[in-house]
Amino acid sequence: MHTTHDTIAAISTAVGEGGIAVIRVSGPEAIARCAAVFRSSHDLTKAESHTVHYGHIVDPVSGEK
């Protein structure tokens, strides 16, 4: 059972191959968790709520996409 204190993530893209993937993340730690692995031209910690940002998920250790 989830509470309002949980941070959750879910794939929002349909199953199959596609050009991009959409991941929905919400909860009190959503921005911090995403900022640790998401690379973009925007700083997620300064982004307004309910916005869309294009970037890449990277391994925080190796930097590999």
PDB file of N, CA, C and O in Angstrom:
ATOM      1  N   MET A   1       0.840  -1.183   0.000  1.00  0.00           N
ATOM      2  CA  MET A   1       0.000   0.000   0.000  1.00  0.00           C
ATOM      3  C   MET A   1       0.887   1.249   0.000  1.00  0.00           C
ATOM      4  O   MET A   1       1.844   1.340   0.768  1.00  0.00           O
ATOM      5  N   HIS A   2       0.560   2.193  -0.857  1.00  0.00           N
ATOM      6  CA  HIS A   2       1.319   3.437  -0.951  1.00  0.00           C
ATOM      7  C   HIS A   2       0.657   4.514  -0.099  1.00  0.00           C
ATOM      8  O   HIS A   2      -0.564   4.540   0.060  1.00  0.00           O
ATOM      9  N   THR A   3       1.467   5.378   0.432  1.00  0.00           N
ATOM     10  CA  THR A   3       0.945   6.514   1.179  1.00  0.00           C
ATOM     11  C   THR A   3       1.374   7.792   0.478  1.00  0.00           C
ATOM     12  O   THR A   3       2.118   7.730  -0.500  1.00  0.00           O
ATOM     13  N   THR A   4       0.933   8.929   0.943  1.00  0.00           N
ATOM     14  CA  THR A   4       1.305  10.202   0.339  1.00  0.00           C
ATOM     15  C   THR A   4       2.765  10.541   0.588  1.00  0.00           C
ATOM     16  O   THR A   4       3.271  11.530   0.058  1.00  0.00           O
ATOM     17  N   HIS A   5       3.447   9.731   1.388  1.00  0.00           N
ATOM     18  CA  HIS A   5       4.856   9.966   1.685  1.00  0.00           C
ATOM     19  C   HIS A   5       5.780   9.160   0.776  1.00  0.00           C
ATOM     20  O   HIS A   5       7.000   9.310   0.850  1.00  0.00           O
ATOM     21  N   ASP A   6       5.212   8.303  -0.084  1.00  0.00           N
ATOM     22  CA  ASP A   6       6.009   7.471  -0.979  1.00  0.00           C
ATOM     23  C   ASP A   6       6.422   8.252  -2.226  1.00  0.00           C
ATOM     24  O   ASP A   6       5.701   9.137  -2.687  1.00  0.00           O
ATOM     25  N   THR A   7       7.575   7.916  -2.755  1.00  0.00           N
ATOM     26  CA  THR A   7       7.996   8.391  -4.061  1.00  0.00           C
ATOM     27  C   THR A   7       7.866   7.198  -4.995  1.00  0.00           C
ATOM     28  O   THR A   7       8.428   6.135  -4.733  1.00  0.00           O
ATOM     29  N   ILE A   8       7.123   7.374  -6.089  1.00  0.00           N
ATOM     30  CA  ILE A   8       6.852   6.271  -6.998  1.00  0.00           C
ATOM     31  C   ILE A   8       7.235   6.649  -8.426  1.00  0.00           C
ATOM     32  O   ILE A   8       7.281   7.828  -8.778  1.00  0.00           O
ATOM     33  N   ALA A   9       7.509   5.633  -9.241  1.00  0.00           N
ATOM     34  CA  ALA A   9       7.815   5.824 -10.654  1.00  0.00           C
ATOM     35  C   ALA A   9       7.098   4.748 -11.441  1.00  0.00           C
ATOM     36  O   ALA A   9       6.921   3.628 -10.962  1.00  0.00           O
ATOM     37  N   ALA A  10       6.680   5.098 -12.668  1.00  0.00           N
ATOM     38  CA  ALA A  10       6.006   4.137 -13.533  1.00  0.00           C
ATOM     39  C   ALA A  10       6.271   4.483 -14.983  1.00  0.00           C
ATOM     40  O   ALA A  10       6.331   5.655 -15.354  1.00  0.00           O
ATOM     41  N   ILE A  11       6.427   3.460 -15.793  1.00  0.00           N
ATOM     42  CA  ILE A  11       6.575   3.668 -17.228  1.00  0.00           C
ATOM     43  C   ILE A  11       5.211   4.072 -17.773  1.00  0.00           C
ATOM     44  O   ILE A  11       4.210   3.404 -17.514  1.00  0.00           O
ATOM     45  N   SER A  12       5.173   5.166 -18.529  1.00  0.00           N
ATOM     46  CA  SER A  12       3.914   5.664 -19.075  1.00  0.00           C
ATOM     47  C   SER A  12       3.815   5.451 -20.580  1.00  0.00           C
ATOM     48  O   SER A  12       2.817   5.832 -21.192  1.00  0.00           O
ATOM     49  N   THR A  13       4.824   4.854 -21.178  1.00  0.00           N
ATOM     50  CA  THR A  13       4.852   4.601 -22.608  1.00  0.00           C
ATOM     51  C   THR A  13       4.261   3.223 -22.888  1.00  0.00           C
ATOM     52  O   THR A  13       4.424   2.288 -22.104  1.00  0.00           O
ATOM     53  N   ALA A  14       3.577   3.119 -24.015  1.00  0.00           N
ATOM     54  CA  ALA A  14       3.003   1.827 -24.402  1.00  0.00           C
ATOM     55  C   ALA A  14       4.103   0.790 -24.613  1.00  0.00           C
ATOM     56  O   ALA A  14       5.240   1.141 -24.928  1.00  0.00           O
ATOM     57  N   VAL A  15       3.767  -0.472 -24.440  1.00  0.00           N
ATOM     58  CA  VAL A  15       4.707  -1.570 -24.644  1.00  0.00           C
ATOM     59  C   VAL A  15       5.099  -1.630 -26.117  1.00  0.00           C
ATOM     60  O   VAL A  15       4.256  -1.450 -26.996  1.00  0.00           O
ATOM     61  N   GLY A  16       6.371  -1.883 -26.381  1.00  0.00           N
ATOM     62  CA  GLY A  16       6.859  -1.995 -27.751  1.00  0.00           C
ATOM     63  C   GLY A  16       7.991  -1.023 -27.996  1.00  0.00           C
ATOM     64  O   GLY A  16       8.464  -0.356 -27.076  1.00  0.00           O
ATOM     65  N   GLU A  17       8.422  -0.946 -29.243  1.00  0.00           N
ATOM     66  CA  GLU A  17       9.516  -0.053 -29.601  1.00  0.00           C
ATOM     67  C   GLU A  17       8.982   1.342 -29.875  1.00  0.00           C
ATOM     68  O   GLU A  17       7.870   1.509 -30.378  1.00  0.00           O
ATOM     69  N   GLY A  18       9.791   2.347 -29.537  1.00  0.00           N
ATOM     70  CA  GLY A  18       9.392   3.726 -29.775  1.00  0.00           C
ATOM     71  C   GLY A  18      10.599   4.639 -29.768  1.00  0.00           C
ATOM     72  O   GLY A  18      11.701   4.241 -29.393  1.00  0.00           O
ATOM     73  N   GLY A  19      10.374   5.853 -30.183  1.00  0.00           N
ATOM     74  CA  GLY A  19      11.455   6.826 -30.248  1.00  0.00           C
ATOM     75  C   GLY A  19      11.871   7.360 -28.904  1.00  0.00           C
ATOM     76  O   GLY A  19      13.044   7.670 -28.696  1.00  0.00           O
ATOM     77  N   ILE A  20      10.928   7.474 -27.979  1.00  0.00           N
ATOM     78  CA  ILE A  20      11.228   7.954 -26.634  1.00  0.00           C
ATOM     79  C   ILE A  20      10.435   7.139 -25.632  1.00  0.00           C
ATOM     80  O   ILE A  20       9.489   6.438 -25.990  1.00  0.00           O
ATOM     81  N   ALA A  21      10.826   7.238 -24.388  1.00  0.00           N
ATOM     82  CA  ALA A  21      10.085   6.600 -23.300  1.00  0.00           C
ATOM     83  C   ALA A  21       9.650   7.685 -22.329  1.00  0.00           C
ATOM     84  O   ALA A  21      10.384   8.641 -22.078  1.00  0.00           O
ATOM     85  N   VAL A  22       8.460   7.528 -21.789  1.00  0.00           N
ATOM     86  CA  VAL A  22       7.938   8.473 -20.813  1.00  0.00           C
ATOM     87  C   VAL A  22       7.860   7.766 -19.468  1.00  0.00           C
ATOM     88  O   VAL A  22       7.291   6.682 -19.344  1.00  0.00           O
ATOM     89  N   ILE A  23       8.446   8.407 -18.470  1.00  0.00           N
ATOM     90  CA  ILE A  23       8.423   7.867 -17.112  1.00  0.00           C
ATOM     91  C   ILE A  23       7.758   8.908 -16.220  1.00  0.00           C
ATOM     92  O   ILE A  23       8.168  10.068 -16.193  1.00  0.00           O
ATOM     93  N   ARG A  24       6.740   8.488 -15.500  1.00  0.00           N
ATOM     94  CA  ARG A  24       6.069   9.399 -14.572  1.00  0.00           C
ATOM     95  C   ARG A  24       6.596   9.119 -13.174  1.00  0.00           C
ATOM     96  O   ARG A  24       6.635   7.974 -12.724  1.00  0.00           O
ATOM     97  N   VAL A  25       7.001  10.182 -12.499  1.00  0.00           N
ATOM     98  CA  VAL A  25       7.549  10.063 -11.147  1.00  0.00           C
ATOM     99  C   VAL A  25       6.845  11.080 -10.269  1.00  0.00           C
ATOM    100  O   VAL A  25       6.683  12.237 -10.659  1.00  0.00           O
ATOM    101  N   SER A  26       6.425  10.654  -9.082  1.00  0.00           N
ATOM    102  CA  SER A  26       5.785  11.598  -8.170  1.00  0.00           C
ATOM    103  C   SER A  26       6.109  11.227  -6.733  1.00  0.00           C
ATOM    104  O   SER A  26       6.476  10.092  -6.428  1.00  0.00           O
ATOM    105  N   GLY A  27       5.965  12.202  -5.870  1.00  0.00           N
ATOM    106  CA  GLY A  27       6.250  11.998  -4.448  1.00  0.00           C
ATOM    107  C   GLY A  27       7.277  12.995  -3.958  1.00  0.00           C
ATOM    108  O   GLY A  27       7.859  13.736  -4.749  1.00  0.00           O
ATOM    109  N   PRO A  28       7.498  13.015  -2.669  1.00  0.00           N
ATOM    110  CA  PRO A  28       8.367  14.029  -2.063  1.00  0.00           C
ATOM    111  C   PRO A  28       9.830  13.972  -2.490  1.00  0.00           C
ATOM    112  O   PRO A  28      10.519  14.989  -2.421  1.00  0.00           O
ATOM    113  N   GLU A  29      10.323  12.826  -2.924  1.00  0.00           N
ATOM    114  CA  GLU A  29      11.724  12.713  -3.329  1.00  0.00           C
ATOM    115  C   GLU A  29      11.883  12.568  -4.848  1.00  0.00           C
ATOM    116  O   GLU A  29      12.966  12.229  -5.325  1.00  0.00           O
ATOM    117  N   ALA A  30      10.820  12.822  -5.603  1.00  0.00           N
ATOM    118  CA  ALA A  30      10.832  12.594  -7.048  1.00  0.00           C
ATOM    119  C   ALA A  30      11.931  13.383  -7.758  1.00  0.00           C
ATOM    120  O   ALA A  30      12.680  12.809  -8.549  1.00  0.00           O
ATOM    121  N   ILE A  31      12.041  14.661  -7.497  1.00  0.00           N
ATOM    122  CA  ILE A  31      13.034  15.492  -8.183  1.00  0.00           C
ATOM    123  C   ILE A  31      14.451  15.051  -7.819  1.00  0.00           C
ATOM    124  O   ILE A  31      15.292  14.905  -8.706  1.00  0.00           O
ATOM    125  N   ALA A  32      14.726  14.842  -6.562  1.00  0.00           N
ATOM    126  CA  ALA A  32      16.069  14.438  -6.136  1.00  0.00           C
ATOM    127  C   ALA A  32      16.468  13.093  -6.732  1.00  0.00           C
ATOM    128  O   ALA A  32      17.600  12.922  -7.183  1.00  0.00           O
ATOM    129  N   ARG A  33      15.547  12.149  -6.735  1.00  0.00           N
ATOM    130  CA  ARG A  33      15.847  10.821  -7.288  1.00  0.00           C
ATOM    131  C   ARG A  33      16.112  10.895  -8.787  1.00  0.00           C
ATOM    132  O   ARG A  33      17.050  10.272  -9.285  1.00  0.00           O
ATOM    133  N   CYS A  34      15.294  11.650  -9.503  1.00  0.00           N
ATOM    134  CA  CYS A  34      15.471  11.776 -10.953  1.00  0.00           C
ATOM    135  C   CYS A  34      16.729  12.559 -11.295  1.00  0.00           C
ATOM    136  O   CYS A  34      17.456  12.186 -12.216  1.00  0.00           O
ATOM    137  N   ALA A  35      16.994  13.626 -10.576  1.00  0.00           N
ATOM    138  CA  ALA A  35      18.168  14.456 -10.850  1.00  0.00           C
ATOM    139  C   ALA A  35      19.462  13.658 -10.715  1.00  0.00           C
ATOM    140  O   ALA A  35      20.465  14.005 -11.339  1.00  0.00           O
ATOM    141  N   ALA A  36      19.456  12.609  -9.920  1.00  0.00           N
ATOM    142  CA  ALA A  36      20.652  11.794  -9.719  1.00  0.00           C
ATOM    143  C   ALA A  36      21.019  10.970 -10.955  1.00  0.00           C
ATOM    144  O   ALA A  36      22.181  10.603 -11.130  1.00  0.00           O
ATOM    145  N   VAL A  37      20.038  10.678 -11.812  1.00  0.00           N
ATOM    146  CA  VAL A  37      20.303   9.822 -12.969  1.00  0.00           C
ATOM    147  C   VAL A  37      19.872  10.420 -14.305  1.00  0.00           C
ATOM    148  O   VAL A  37      20.113   9.809 -15.346  1.00  0.00           O
ATOM    149  N   PHE A  38      19.246  11.587 -14.309  1.00  0.00           N
ATOM    150  CA  PHE A  38      18.721  12.196 -15.533  1.00  0.00           C
ATOM    151  C   PHE A  38      19.626  13.327 -15.990  1.00  0.00           C
ATOM    152  O   PHE A  38      19.966  14.212 -15.204  1.00  0.00           O
ATOM    153  N   ARG A  39      20.021  13.301 -17.269  1.00  0.00           N
ATOM    154  CA  ARG A  39      20.864  14.355 -17.828  1.00  0.00           C
ATOM    155  C   ARG A  39      20.109  15.061 -18.948  1.00  0.00           C
ATOM    156  O   ARG A  39      19.577  14.426 -19.859  1.00  0.00           O
ATOM    157  N   SER A  40      20.075  16.369 -18.861  1.00  0.00           N
ATOM    158  CA  SER A  40      19.331  17.195 -19.800  1.00  0.00           C
ATOM    159  C   SER A  40      19.946  18.580 -19.816  1.00  0.00           C
ATOM    160  O   SER A  40      20.859  18.873 -19.045  1.00  0.00           O
ATOM    161  N   SER A  41      19.444  19.429 -20.697  1.00  0.00           N
ATOM    162  CA  SER A  41      19.909  20.822 -20.710  1.00  0.00           C
ATOM    163  C   SER A  41      19.240  21.632 -19.599  1.00  0.00           C
ATOM    164  O   SER A  41      19.597  22.789 -19.377  1.00  0.00           O
ATOM    165  N   HIS A  42      18.278  21.036 -18.903  1.00  0.00           N
ATOM    166  CA  HIS A  42      17.571  21.705 -17.806  1.00  0.00           C
ATOM    167  C   HIS A  42      17.995  21.116 -16.466  1.00  0.00           C
ATOM    168  O   HIS A  42      18.233  19.913 -16.363  1.00  0.00           O
ATOM    169  N   ASP A  43      18.088  21.938 -15.464  1.00  0.00           N
ATOM    170  CA  ASP A  43      18.367  21.490 -14.101  1.00  0.00           C
ATOM    171  C   ASP A  43      17.033  21.128 -13.455  1.00  0.00           C
ATOM    172  O   ASP A  43      16.214  22.004 -13.177  1.00  0.00           O
ATOM    173  N   LEU A  44      16.820  19.850 -13.218  1.00  0.00           N
ATOM    174  CA  LEU A  44      15.533  19.410 -12.662  1.00  0.00           C
ATOM    175  C   LEU A  44      15.236  20.012 -11.297  1.00  0.00           C
ATOM    176  O   LEU A  44      14.072  20.190 -10.938  1.00  0.00           O
ATOM    177  N   THR A  45      16.274  20.327 -10.535  1.00  0.00           N
ATOM    178  CA  THR A  45      16.035  20.873  -9.198  1.00  0.00           C
ATOM    179  C   THR A  45      15.483  22.299  -9.268  1.00  0.00           C
ATOM    180  O   THR A  45      15.002  22.826  -8.265  1.00  0.00           O
ATOM    181  N   LYS A  46      15.552  22.930 -10.455  1.00  0.00           N
ATOM    182  CA  LYS A  46      15.029  24.281 -10.634  1.00  0.00           C
ATOM    183  C   LYS A  46      13.796  24.309 -11.546  1.00  0.00           C
ATOM    184  O   LYS A  46      13.278  25.384 -11.848  1.00  0.00           O
ATOM    185  N   ALA A  47      13.332  23.158 -11.978  1.00  0.00           N
ATOM    186  CA  ALA A  47      12.199  23.070 -12.899  1.00  0.00           C
ATOM    187  C   ALA A  47      10.875  23.280 -12.172  1.00  0.00           C
ATOM    188  O   ALA A  47      10.720  22.918 -11.006  1.00  0.00           O
ATOM    189  N   GLU A  48       9.936  23.868 -12.883  1.00  0.00           N
ATOM    190  CA  GLU A  48       8.593  24.030 -12.321  1.00  0.00           C
ATOM    191  C   GLU A  48       7.889  22.677 -12.303  1.00  0.00           C
ATOM    192  O   GLU A  48       8.216  21.785 -13.086  1.00  0.00           O
ATOM    193  N   SER A  49       6.935  22.535 -11.415  1.00  0.00           N
ATOM    194  CA  SER A  49       6.141  21.318 -11.315  1.00  0.00           C
ATOM    195  C   SER A  49       5.305  21.125 -12.578  1.00  0.00           C
ATOM    196  O   SER A  49       4.966  22.086 -13.268  1.00  0.00           O
ATOM    197  N   HIS A  50       4.981  19.871 -12.865  1.00  0.00           N
ATOM    198  CA  HIS A  50       4.109  19.506 -13.983  1.00  0.00           C
ATOM    199  C   HIS A  50       4.670  19.971 -15.327  1.00  0.00           C
ATOM    200  O   HIS A  50       3.938  20.515 -16.153  1.00  0.00           O
ATOM    201  N   THR A  51       5.960  19.758 -15.542  1.00  0.00           N
ATOM    202  CA  THR A  51       6.596  20.118 -16.805  1.00  0.00           C
ATOM    203  C   THR A  51       7.237  18.883 -17.424  1.00  0.00           C
ATOM    204  O   THR A  51       7.433  17.874 -16.746  1.00  0.00           O
ATOM    205  N   VAL A  52       7.559  18.960 -18.696  1.00  0.00           N
ATOM    206  CA  VAL A  52       8.154  17.858 -19.436  1.00  0.00           C
ATOM    207  C   VAL A  52       9.579  18.238 -19.810  1.00  0.00           C
ATOM    208  O   VAL A  52       9.837  19.374 -20.209  1.00  0.00           O
ATOM    209  N   HIS A  53      10.508  17.287 -19.682  1.00  0.00           N
ATOM    210  CA  HIS A  53      11.909  17.541 -20.003  1.00  0.00           C
ATOM    211  C   HIS A  53      12.481  16.364 -20.775  1.00  0.00           C
ATOM    212  O   HIS A  53      12.286  15.211 -20.392  1.00  0.00           O
ATOM    213  N   TYR A  54      13.190  16.654 -21.866  1.00  0.00           N
ATOM    214  CA  TYR A  54      13.829  15.633 -22.671  1.00  0.00           C
ATOM    215  C   TYR A  54      15.269  15.468 -22.208  1.00  0.00           C
ATOM    216  O   TYR A  54      15.970  16.452 -21.972  1.00  0.00           O
ATOM    217  N   GLY A  55      15.698  14.236 -22.080  1.00  0.00           N
ATOM    218  CA  GLY A  55      17.068  13.967 -21.671  1.00  0.00           C
ATOM    219  C   GLY A  55      17.354  12.489 -21.716  1.00  0.00           C
ATOM    220  O   GLY A  55      16.670  11.737 -22.411  1.00  0.00           O
ATOM    221  N   HIS A  56      18.354  12.070 -20.982  1.00  0.00           N
ATOM    222  CA  HIS A  56      18.769  10.674 -20.958  1.00  0.00           C
ATOM    223  C   HIS A  56      18.928  10.197 -19.527  1.00  0.00           C
ATOM    224  O   HIS A  56      19.318  10.963 -18.645  1.00  0.00           O
ATOM    225  N   ILE A  57      18.625   8.931 -19.304  1.00  0.00           N
ATOM    226  CA  ILE A  57      18.900   8.290 -18.032  1.00  0.00           C
ATOM    227  C   ILE A  57      20.323   7.748 -18.121  1.00  0.00           C
ATOM    228  O   ILE A  57      20.664   7.069 -19.090  1.00  0.00           O
ATOM    229  N   VAL A  58      21.138   8.032 -17.144  1.00  0.00           N
ATOM    230  CA  VAL A  58      22.528   7.598 -17.159  1.00  0.00           C
ATOM    231  C   VAL A  58      22.884   6.852 -15.880  1.00  0.00           C
ATOM    232  O   VAL A  58      22.277   7.053 -14.828  1.00  0.00           O
ATOM    233  N   ASP A  59      23.873   5.995 -16.000  1.00  0.00           N
ATOM    234  CA  ASP A  59      24.426   5.328 -14.834  1.00  0.00           C
ATOM    235  C   ASP A  59      25.198   6.376 -14.049  1.00  0.00           C
ATOM    236  O   ASP A  59      26.119   6.978 -14.601  1.00  0.00           O
ATOM    237  N   PRO A  60      24.864   6.621 -12.784  1.00  0.00           N
ATOM    238  CA  PRO A  60      25.548   7.670 -12.027  1.00  0.00           C
ATOM    239  C   PRO A  60      27.033   7.405 -11.785  1.00  0.00           C
ATOM    240  O   PRO A  60      27.778   8.341 -11.493  1.00  0.00           O
ATOM    241  N   VAL A  61      27.473   6.174 -11.899  1.00  0.00           N
ATOM    242  CA  VAL A  61      28.875   5.842 -11.691  1.00  0.00           C
ATOM    243  C   VAL A  61      29.675   5.982 -12.988  1.00  0.00           C
ATOM    244  O   VAL A  61      30.700   6.662 -13.023  1.00  0.00           O
ATOM    245  N   SER A  62      29.197   5.334 -14.052  1.00  0.00           N
ATOM    246  CA  SER A  62      29.959   5.328 -15.308  1.00  0.00           C
ATOM    247  C   SER A  62      29.567   6.472 -16.250  1.00  0.00           C
ATOM    248  O   SER A  62      30.344   6.843 -17.130  1.00  0.00           O
ATOM    249  N   GLY A  63      28.373   7.028 -16.073  1.00  0.00           N
ATOM    250  CA  GLY A  63      27.887   8.056 -16.989  1.00  0.00           C
ATOM    251  C   GLY A  63      27.317   7.502 -18.275  1.00  0.00           C
ATOM    252  O   GLY A  63      26.925   8.262 -19.161  1.00  0.00           O
ATOM    253  N   GLU A  64      27.265   6.163 -18.392  1.00  0.00           N
ATOM    254  CA  GLU A  64      26.747   5.519 -19.595  1.00  0.00           C
ATOM    255  C   GLU A  64      25.235   5.698 -19.704  1.00  0.00           C
ATOM    256  O   GLU A  64      24.505   5.549 -18.724  1.00  0.00           O
ATOM    257  N   LYS A  65      24.774   6.029 -20.939  1.00  0.00           N
ATOM    258  CA  LYS A  65      23.327   6.180 -21.180  1.00  0.00           C
ATOM    259  C   LYS A  65      22.648   4.834 -21.141  1.00  0.00           C
ATOM    260  O   LYS A  65      21.433   4.751 -21.321  1.00  0.00           O
TER     261      LYS A  65
END
